[in-house]
Amino acid sequence: MDLLARREHGRVELTRKLRQRGATDELIEPALDRLAEEGLLSEARYLESFIRYRSGAGYGPARIREELGQRGLDRSDVEQALRDSGVDWAARLRDVWQRKYNGERPADPRARAQQTRFLAYRGFSLDMIGRLLSGRDLCE
């Protein structure tokens, strides 16, 4: 309960943390089942919270998808949560780019490559990045 009081957790993540604290699988599974039945443990809430937090920190859908996959969440659930999140990824990309590069489009191929690498690392698609850097984005 102490872990859940701090923030939302996924079932896999909570299982891992409880094992690290010495709990056995015989104790963990029934406890997690009970928490889920009582509505205290919810994968949907965890996905929503994680996507909101990471997108707010300037990360794109590809990076968020990868991080959630590493946390053991089902890919189809992650995809659905990303679709349902309501995040305007193009606007988020533009915000990240504005903060990092002050809205200055790259003047040469080297600068373009640098900006592209940074934004791709943040989890935005090359298509979205290309539209932004060429001035074809729809958020202007």
Secondary structure in CASP SS format (residue, H / E / C, confidence):
PFRMAT SS
TARGET T0000
AUTHOR 0000-0000-0000
METHOD secondary structure of the structure
MODEL  1
M C 1.00
D H 1.00
L H 1.00
L H 1.00
A H 1.00
R H 1.00
R C 1.00
E C 1.00
H C 1.00
G C 1.00
R H 1.00
V H 1.00
E H 1.00
L H 1.00
T H 1.00
R H 1.00
K H 1.00
L H 1.00
R H 1.00
Q H 1.00
R C 1.00
G C 1.00
A C 1.00
T C 1.00
D H 1.00
E H 1.00
L H 1.00
I H 1.00
E H 1.00
P H 1.00
A H 1.00
L H 1.00
D H 1.00
R H 1.00
L H 1.00
A H 1.00
E H 1.00
E C 1.00
G C 1.00
L C 1.00
L C 1.00
S C 1.00
E H 1.00
A H 1.00
R H 1.00
Y H 1.00
L H 1.00
E H 1.00
S H 1.00
F H 1.00
I H 1.00
R H 1.00
Y H 1.00
R H 1.00
S H 1.00
G H 1.00
A C 1.00
G C 1.00
Y C 1.00
G C 1.00
P H 1.00
A H 1.00
R H 1.00
I H 1.00
R H 1.00
E H 1.00
E H 1.00
L H 1.00
G H 1.00
Q H 1.00
R C 1.00
G C 1.00
L C 1.00
D C 1.00
R H 1.00
S H 1.00
D H 1.00
V H 1.00
E H 1.00
Q H 1.00
A H 1.00
L H 1.00
R H 1.00
D H 1.00
S C 1.00
G C 1.00
V C 1.00
D C 1.00
W H 1.00
A H 1.00
A H 1.00
R H 1.00
L H 1.00
R H 1.00
D H 1.00
V H 1.00
W H 1.00
Q H 1.00
R H 1.00
K H 1.00
Y H 1.00
N C 1.00
G C 1.00
E C 1.00
R C 1.00
P C 1.00
A C 1.00
D C 1.00
P H 1.00
R H 1.00
A H 1.00
R H 1.00
A H 1.00
Q H 1.00
Q H 1.00
T H 1.00
R H 1.00
F H 1.00
L H 1.00
A H 1.00
Y H 1.00
R C 1.00
G C 1.00
F C 1.00
S C 1.00
L H 1.00
D H 1.00
M H 1.00
I H 1.00
G H 1.00
R H 1.00
L H 1.00
L H 1.00
S H 1.00
G C 1.00
R C 1.00
D C 1.00
L C 1.00
C C 1.00
E C 1.00
END
